[in-house]
Amino acid sequence: MTIEFTPWQRVKICRHQYRPRSIDYIKNISTNFVELHGDRLYGDDKAIIGGFCYIGGNKFVIIAQEKGGDTESRIERNFGMPSPEGYRKALRLMELAEKFSIPVVTFIDTPGAYPGLSAEERGQGWAIAKNLFKMANLRTPIITVIIGEGCSGGALGIGVSDVIGMLRHSYYSVISPEGCASILWKDVNKSEIAAEKLKMHSEDLLKFKVIDEIIDEPVGGAHNDPSFVFNYVTEFIIRQHLILSVKNCDKLIEERYQKFRQLGIFDTCICY
């Protein structure tokens, strides 16, 4: 059964309150998860969770953005908006993964990095930039799954990967539809138009080579049958791990570099 949704309807599906969150994926697709805390500099950002685990019998380091499931947990998780210490925690986990030659899996689900003054004072931009640089050169495979919202540098801060899978109704964009509408039209009520113009859903991004694979969802979204998506995400991670694990580190890094250098489709024209 196929139902056609508008881009704005898909944004609402992506933000559904019962849509599986990162913590649900960790509980259902991995075993023996051991969470690590803190960035060794400032504190423990609960908007990013990560640690060691097994998926399909293989060791992985998981790094995930977590929004929270109710009012209390959403406040605790800062609605999935990481601060600099969250990105530094992610960096620490990546360096551990590299040290012990363990592949990394990241789950993206954020409305963006925390934009508050306190985050800027603690080096938000630097923390994200440092992660981009490190992930581009990380000598171990990186697999990313976009499970919900993927906004701006907040998403990209854990998204420089060898392969990117995306749930069908997720979105990945330089800005949220509301933010785009506020900037372009000075009217947040035009978010529905922005959602269409941004071309931020899986089919468009696959065509533009921003992502590598669309992971299917049940009719109406992942919240209607979470086990369906858990199985597909597990299969995606295991399959990609088998492909990436046979490549030596130099080849892995070069292909990762070329992947991001060649993102997008460009048209040229001669203007008179």
C-alpha positions as a LaTeX table, in Angstrom:
\begin{tabular}{lrrr}
\hline
Residue & $x$ (\AA) & $y$ (\AA) & $z$ (\AA) \\
\hline
Met1 & 0.00 & 0.00 & 0.00 \\
Thr2 & 1.44 & 3.37 & $-1.07$ \\
Ile3 & 0.30 & 6.71 & 0.32 \\
Glu4 & 1.62 & 9.97 & $-1.10$ \\
Phe5 & 2.46 & 12.60 & 1.50 \\
Thr6 & 3.37 & 16.22 & 0.92 \\
Pro7 & 6.84 & 17.37 & 2.07 \\
Trp8 & 5.26 & 19.20 & 5.03 \\
Gln9 & 3.25 & 16.14 & 6.03 \\
Arg10 & 6.48 & 14.14 & 5.99 \\
Val11 & 8.11 & 16.70 & 8.27 \\
Lys12 & 5.25 & 16.16 & 10.72 \\
Ile13 & 5.71 & 12.37 & 10.47 \\
Cys14 & 9.41 & 12.86 & 11.14 \\
Arg15 & 8.59 & 14.85 & 14.28 \\
His16 & 5.84 & 12.55 & 15.54 \\
Gln17 & 5.98 & 12.23 & 19.32 \\
Tyr18 & 5.98 & 8.42 & 19.18 \\
Arg19 & 8.58 & 8.08 & 16.42 \\
Pro20 & 11.40 & 5.79 & 17.64 \\
Arg21 & 14.31 & 7.76 & 19.07 \\
Ser22 & 18.01 & 6.95 & 19.18 \\
Ile23 & 17.72 & 5.32 & 22.57 \\
Asp24 & 15.03 & 2.97 & 21.17 \\
Tyr25 & 17.34 & 1.91 & 18.35 \\
Ile26 & 20.20 & 1.28 & 20.75 \\
Lys27 & 17.98 & $-0.88$ & 22.97 \\
Asn28 & 16.50 & $-2.86$ & 20.08 \\
Ile29 & 19.33 & $-3.36$ & 17.60 \\
Ser30 & 22.33 & $-3.71$ & 19.91 \\
Thr31 & 23.43 & $-5.80$ & 22.88 \\
Asn32 & 25.79 & $-5.20$ & 25.80 \\
Phe33 & 25.66 & $-1.42$ & 25.35 \\
Val34 & 28.08 & 0.36 & 27.69 \\
Glu35 & 27.51 & 4.11 & 27.75 \\
Leu36 & 30.40 & 6.51 & 28.25 \\
His37 & 29.89 & 9.99 & 29.67 \\
Gly38 & 31.53 & 13.39 & 29.55 \\
Asp39 & 33.99 & 15.27 & 27.38 \\
Arg40 & 36.80 & 15.40 & 29.98 \\
Leu41 & 36.69 & 19.20 & 29.77 \\
Tyr42 & 33.34 & 20.61 & 30.89 \\
Gly43 & 30.52 & 18.15 & 31.43 \\
Asp44 & 28.23 & 15.45 & 30.11 \\
Asp45 & 25.83 & 16.61 & 27.38 \\
Lys46 & 22.81 & 14.33 & 27.49 \\
Ala47 & 21.71 & 15.40 & 23.99 \\
Ile48 & 24.40 & 13.01 & 22.72 \\
Ile49 & 24.68 & 9.47 & 23.97 \\
Gly50 & 27.35 & 7.00 & 22.99 \\
Gly51 & 29.35 & 3.97 & 23.94 \\
Phe52 & 30.40 & 0.45 & 23.00 \\
Cys53 & 28.02 & $-2.30$ & 21.90 \\
Tyr54 & 27.48 & $-5.33$ & 19.68 \\
Ile55 & 25.30 & $-5.34$ & 16.58 \\
Gly56 & 24.88 & $-8.66$ & 14.81 \\
Gly57 & 27.80 & $-10.09$ & 16.77 \\
Asn58 & 30.20 & $-7.30$ & 15.73 \\
Lys59 & 31.65 & $-4.61$ & 17.99 \\
Phe60 & 30.66 & $-1.01$ & 17.29 \\
Val61 & 30.93 & 2.41 & 18.86 \\
Ile62 & 27.54 & 4.13 & 18.73 \\
Ile63 & 27.17 & 7.92 & 18.80 \\
Ala64 & 23.61 & 9.23 & 18.74 \\
Gln65 & 21.58 & 12.39 & 19.16 \\
Glu66 & 18.73 & 11.90 & 21.61 \\
Lys67 & 15.69 & 14.20 & 21.94 \\
Gly68 & 13.89 & 12.58 & 24.85 \\
Gly69 & 10.43 & 11.05 & 24.95 \\
Asp70 & 8.43 & 13.15 & 27.44 \\
Thr71 & 8.58 & 16.65 & 28.88 \\
Glu72 & 11.08 & 15.79 & 31.63 \\
Ser73 & 13.46 & 13.82 & 29.39 \\
Arg74 & 13.21 & 16.38 & 26.57 \\
Ile75 & 14.33 & 19.12 & 28.92 \\
Glu76 & 17.12 & 16.88 & 30.21 \\
Arg77 & 18.21 & 16.10 & 26.63 \\
Asn78 & 17.82 & 19.75 & 25.55 \\
Phe79 & 15.37 & 18.59 & 22.85 \\
Gly80 & 18.23 & 16.87 & 21.00 \\
Met81 & 20.25 & 20.07 & 20.52 \\
Pro82 & 23.87 & 19.27 & 21.44 \\
Ser83 & 26.24 & 21.72 & 23.10 \\
Pro84 & 30.02 & 21.84 & 22.52 \\
Glu85 & 30.64 & 19.25 & 25.24 \\
Gly86 & 28.33 & 16.86 & 23.35 \\
Tyr87 & 30.41 & 17.13 & 20.21 \\
Arg88 & 33.59 & 16.79 & 22.24 \\
Lys89 & 32.15 & 13.65 & 23.84 \\
Ala90 & 31.44 & 12.34 & 20.33 \\
Leu91 & 35.02 & 13.18 & 19.34 \\
Arg92 & 36.39 & 11.29 & 22.33 \\
Leu93 & 34.35 & 8.23 & 21.34 \\
Met94 & 35.55 & 8.44 & 17.74 \\
Glu95 & 39.16 & 8.56 & 18.89 \\
Leu96 & 38.59 & 5.51 & 21.09 \\
Ala97 & 37.02 & 3.68 & 18.14 \\
Glu98 & 40.01 & 4.55 & 15.98 \\
Lys99 & 42.47 & 3.46 & 18.67 \\
Phe100 & 40.89 & 0.01 & 18.96 \\
Ser101 & 39.92 & $-0.33$ & 15.25 \\
Ile102 & 36.19 & $-0.49$ & 16.01 \\
Pro103 & 33.70 & 0.80 & 13.40 \\
Val104 & 31.49 & 3.77 & 14.30 \\
Val105 & 27.71 & 4.03 & 13.87 \\
Thr106 & 26.05 & 7.42 & 14.26 \\
Phe107 & 22.33 & 8.18 & 14.54 \\
Ile108 & 21.25 & 11.66 & 13.47 \\
Asp109 & 18.12 & 13.19 & 14.97 \\
Thr110 & 18.42 & 16.87 & 15.84 \\
Pro111 & 16.73 & 20.18 & 15.05 \\
Gly112 & 20.25 & 21.64 & 15.14 \\
Ala113 & 23.11 & 22.36 & 17.51 \\
Tyr114 & 22.14 & 24.40 & 20.56 \\
Pro115 & 22.24 & 28.09 & 19.47 \\
Gly116 & 22.40 & 29.65 & 22.94 \\
Leu117 & 24.99 & 32.14 & 24.14 \\
Ser118 & 26.47 & 29.63 & 26.60 \\
Ala119 & 27.20 & 27.20 & 23.75 \\
Glu120 & 28.88 & 29.94 & 21.71 \\
Glu121 & 30.98 & 30.94 & 24.72 \\
Arg122 & 32.22 & 27.36 & 25.04 \\
Gly123 & 33.16 & 27.07 & 21.37 \\
Gln124 & 30.21 & 25.55 & 19.53 \\
Gly125 & 31.51 & 26.29 & 16.03 \\
Trp126 & 35.00 & 25.05 & 16.87 \\
Ala127 & 33.67 & 21.83 & 18.39 \\
Ile128 & 31.64 & 21.00 & 15.26 \\
Ala129 & 34.51 & 21.95 & 12.94 \\
Lys130 & 36.90 & 19.75 & 14.91 \\
Asn131 & 34.53 & 16.80 & 14.47 \\
Leu132 & 34.27 & 17.39 & 10.72 \\
Phe133 & 38.04 & 17.39 & 10.43 \\
Lys134 & 38.48 & 14.29 & 12.59 \\
Met135 & 35.74 & 12.27 & 10.88 \\
Ala136 & 37.19 & 13.08 & 7.45 \\
Asn137 & 40.43 & 11.41 & 8.54 \\
Leu138 & 39.20 & 8.75 & 10.97 \\
Arg139 & 40.98 & 5.46 & 10.33 \\
Thr140 & 37.98 & 3.22 & 10.92 \\
Pro141 & 34.66 & 2.77 & 9.07 \\
Ile142 & 31.82 & 5.22 & 9.83 \\
Ile143 & 28.17 & 4.39 & 9.12 \\
Thr144 & 25.46 & 7.03 & 9.59 \\
Val145 & 21.71 & 6.53 & 9.83 \\
Ile146 & 19.39 & 9.56 & 9.71 \\
Ile147 & 16.40 & 8.49 & 11.80 \\
Gly148 & 14.57 & 11.81 & 12.21 \\
Glu149 & 15.49 & 15.45 & 11.80 \\
Gly150 & 18.90 & 16.27 & 10.40 \\
Cys151 & 19.38 & 20.02 & 10.57 \\
Ser152 & 22.41 & 22.12 & 9.75 \\
Gly153 & 25.87 & 21.70 & 11.27 \\
Gly154 & 24.27 & 20.13 & 14.31 \\
Ala155 & 23.60 & 17.04 & 12.21 \\
Leu156 & 26.77 & 17.21 & 10.12 \\
Gly157 & 28.85 & 17.28 & 13.32 \\
Ile158 & 28.43 & 13.50 & 13.55 \\
Gly159 & 27.58 & 12.89 & 9.88 \\
Val160 & 30.84 & 12.78 & 7.88 \\
Ser161 & 30.65 & 9.09 & 7.05 \\
Asp162 & 31.60 & 6.42 & 4.55 \\
Val163 & 27.95 & 5.58 & 3.96 \\
Ile164 & 24.72 & 7.37 & 4.90 \\
Gly165 & 21.36 & 5.64 & 5.17 \\
Met166 & 18.18 & 7.61 & 5.69 \\
Leu167 & 14.74 & 6.59 & 6.85 \\
Arg168 & 12.19 & 7.42 & 4.17 \\
His169 & 10.32 & 10.11 & 6.10 \\
Ser170 & 13.34 & 11.72 & 7.75 \\
Tyr171 & 14.77 & 14.95 & 6.46 \\
Tyr172 & 18.31 & 16.31 & 6.09 \\
Ser173 & 18.79 & 19.99 & 5.43 \\
Val174 & 20.95 & 23.04 & 5.97 \\
Ile175 & 18.03 & 24.60 & 7.86 \\
Ser176 & 14.58 & 23.69 & 9.16 \\
Pro177 & 11.53 & 24.66 & 7.06 \\
Glu178 & 10.52 & 27.18 & 9.74 \\
Gly179 & 13.98 & 28.75 & 9.76 \\
Cys180 & 14.04 & 28.94 & 5.97 \\
Ala181 & 10.58 & 30.55 & 5.84 \\
Ser182 & 11.56 & 33.10 & 8.49 \\
Ile183 & 14.66 & 34.13 & 6.54 \\
Leu184 & 13.31 & 34.11 & 2.98 \\
Trp185 & 9.76 & 35.35 & 3.50 \\
Lys186 & 9.87 & 36.75 & 7.05 \\
Asp187 & 6.85 & 34.53 & 7.66 \\
Val188 & 7.01 & 31.23 & 9.54 \\
Asn189 & 3.56 & 30.37 & 8.14 \\
Lys190 & 5.25 & 29.66 & 4.81 \\
Ser191 & 7.08 & 26.67 & 6.27 \\
Glu192 & 5.02 & 24.34 & 4.06 \\
Ile193 & 6.39 & 26.06 & 0.94 \\
Ala194 & 9.92 & 25.94 & 2.36 \\
Ala195 & 9.63 & 22.19 & 3.05 \\
Glu196 & 8.90 & 21.64 & $-0.64$ \\
Lys197 & 11.59 & 23.99 & $-2.00$ \\
Leu198 & 14.39 & 22.70 & 0.23 \\
Lys199 & 14.34 & 19.24 & $-1.43$ \\
Met200 & 15.34 & 17.72 & 1.90 \\
His201 & 13.64 & 14.34 & 1.79 \\
Ser202 & 15.20 & 10.98 & 1.00 \\
Glu203 & 14.28 & 10.67 & $-2.69$ \\
Asp204 & 15.75 & 14.07 & $-3.54$ \\
Leu205 & 18.86 & 13.53 & $-1.45$ \\
Leu206 & 19.50 & 10.13 & $-3.03$ \\
Lys207 & 19.28 & 11.75 & $-6.47$ \\
Phe208 & 21.71 & 14.49 & $-5.38$ \\
Lys209 & 24.06 & 11.82 & $-3.93$ \\
Val210 & 23.90 & 13.36 & $-0.46$ \\
Ile211 & 22.81 & 9.99 & 0.95 \\
Asp212 & 23.58 & 6.47 & $-0.24$ \\
Glu213 & 20.46 & 4.49 & 0.59 \\
Ile214 & 16.82 & 4.93 & 1.60 \\
Ile215 & 15.71 & 2.74 & 4.51 \\
Asp216 & 12.03 & 1.97 & 4.20 \\
Glu217 & 9.40 & 2.73 & 6.83 \\
Pro218 & 5.96 & 1.21 & 7.46 \\
Val219 & 2.91 & 3.03 & 6.08 \\
Gly220 & 2.48 & 6.34 & 7.90 \\
Gly221 & 5.90 & 6.33 & 9.55 \\
Ala222 & 8.25 & 4.39 & 11.82 \\
His223 & 6.06 & 4.86 & 14.91 \\
Asn224 & 3.38 & 2.60 & 13.36 \\
Asp225 & 5.65 & $-0.46$ & 13.45 \\
Pro226 & 8.98 & 0.19 & 15.21 \\
Ser227 & 10.17 & $-3.43$ & 14.86 \\
Phe228 & 9.89 & $-3.05$ & 11.07 \\
Val229 & 12.42 & $-0.19$ & 11.10 \\
Phe230 & 14.66 & $-1.78$ & 13.71 \\
Asn231 & 15.08 & $-4.82$ & 11.46 \\
Tyr232 & 15.81 & $-2.75$ & 8.36 \\
Val233 & 18.31 & $-0.51$ & 10.18 \\
Thr234 & 20.10 & $-3.54$ & 11.64 \\
Glu235 & 20.31 & $-5.14$ & 8.20 \\
Phe236 & 21.66 & $-1.90$ & 6.70 \\
Ile237 & 24.39 & $-1.55$ & 9.35 \\
Ile238 & 25.52 & $-5.18$ & 9.12 \\
Arg239 & 25.56 & $-5.14$ & 5.31 \\
Gln240 & 27.52 & $-1.91$ & 5.10 \\
His241 & 29.94 & $-3.09$ & 7.77 \\
Leu242 & 30.75 & $-6.16$ & 5.68 \\
Ile243 & 31.47 & $-3.95$ & 2.67 \\
Leu244 & 33.60 & $-1.40$ & 4.53 \\
Ser245 & 35.52 & $-3.79$ & 6.78 \\
Val246 & 37.49 & $-5.29$ & 3.88 \\
Lys247 & 38.91 & $-1.91$ & 2.80 \\
Asn248 & 42.24 & $-0.72$ & 4.15 \\
Cys249 & 42.28 & 2.59 & 6.02 \\
Asp250 & 43.96 & 4.65 & 3.30 \\
Lys251 & 41.41 & 3.57 & 0.70 \\
Leu252 & 38.58 & 4.19 & 3.18 \\
Ile253 & 39.71 & 7.75 & 3.90 \\
Glu254 & 40.29 & 8.59 & 0.23 \\
Glu255 & 36.85 & 7.34 & $-0.77$ \\
Arg256 & 35.27 & 9.25 & 2.12 \\
Tyr257 & 37.05 & 12.42 & 0.99 \\
Gln258 & 35.97 & 11.99 & $-2.62$ \\
Lys259 & 32.40 & 11.25 & $-1.54$ \\
Phe260 & 32.03 & 14.64 & 0.13 \\
Arg261 & 33.97 & 16.48 & $-2.57$ \\
Gln262 & 31.50 & 15.23 & $-5.16$ \\
Leu263 & 28.25 & 15.89 & $-3.30$ \\
Gly264 & 25.38 & 17.36 & $-5.25$ \\
Ile265 & 24.51 & 17.94 & $-8.88$ \\
Phe266 & 25.55 & 21.19 & $-10.52$ \\
Asp267 & 24.18 & 22.91 & $-13.61$ \\
Thr268 & 26.19 & 25.45 & $-15.55$ \\
Cys269 & 24.97 & 28.04 & $-17.99$ \\
Ile270 & 26.36 & 30.91 & $-20.05$ \\
Cys271 & 24.71 & 34.20 & $-19.16$ \\
Tyr272 & 24.71 & 37.06 & $-21.67$ \\
\hline
\end{tabular}
